[in-house]
Amino acid sequence: MGKTFSEMIEMYRDVVRRFHKIELNEWNAQGAVIELVKQVGELSK
């Protein structure tokens, strides 16, 4: 079953929070694009 747009946004925010905890760095544009591409791939499945 697919995810709603709101669910995808929440997944993205969760990934950003976890990244920040692990790396202690700010999320940058490169990280955002990589995560977006990954999520679009999941949606296309």
N, C-alpha and C positions, 0 to 999 in steps of 0.2 A: 504494500500500500504506500502511496506517495505521501509526501509531507506538504503541509500548507506553507505559504510564504512566511507566516508568523512563526511557525515551528522552525523554519530554516534560519530566520533571524535570531531566534533564541539559541539555536545550535552554534551559530557564528559567535554570538556574545560569550557563550560558555567556552569556546575554544580560545577566544582572546583572553578571558580571565585565567584559564589554565596556563596559557603561554606566558602570561605576565608572572604568574607564581613560579614557574620553572626557570624562565630565562631572566627575570627581573629587568627586562627591557620593555620599552614601549612597542606596541604593535605598529608596524610601518606599512607603507603601501605595498611592498613586495609580499609581505605575509598575508595581507588582505587579498591580494590577487590570487595567490596560491590557494588559499582556503576557498575563495569563490569558485575557482576552476574545479576544485575537488567536489564542492557541493553541487555544482551544475552537472558534473559527471554522475553523481549519485541520483540526481533528479532524472537524468536521461535514462537511467536503468529502469 
